[in-house]
Amino acid sequence: MLTCNEDELFKFVLKVAKHTIVDRHRKDLADREVMAMATWIHKSSRLVEKGDRPISFNRLRQILTDYDCIFAHPEGKGNRINISRPNKAPRGRWTRRVPDFMTQVAYGDEGRDVQKNTVSKIRKDLHLDEEHGIDSKTFYDGASVSPSDFIVKYRKTLSRLARL
């Protein structure tokens, strides 16, 4: 996951496009450019952290509230809780409203730990998982801003470049 801001990324891309990332007067320009790109990506990124862990419902509620989630207890089901998150996907003028992300899980009370398989279900159902650009470090610790769709799409390629 990239740890740089958009300005740094923009300046880097400009240097790459202009071929000014390395001295152009030496031979093996292409090889040196690739190595310079790999070095920059390595310095400006961190590994994706995967996996869930048990967490108190109170802490989980705080995290999910930061993602604009709404909590509701369904009638007649005292030990369940509904959690919904607005789907902020862009839509055109004539596009129908996109449905929100929703899940329902068992609920004990605010102090009880939510088991990791339940946390995984919540994250998957609400699109707050690695597949949707929010790794565990970002989710649990607020580590960094989620990557753009471009980064998510080309994560494997960027990772391979960073290992050169």
Secondary structure by P-SEA (a helix, b strand, c coil): cccccaaaaaaaaaaaaacccccccccaaaaaaaaaaaaaaaaaccccccbbbbbcaaaaaaaaaaabbbbbbccccccbbbbbbbccccccccccccccccbbbbbccccccccaaaaaaaaaaaccccccccccccccccccccccaaaaaaaaaaaaaaac
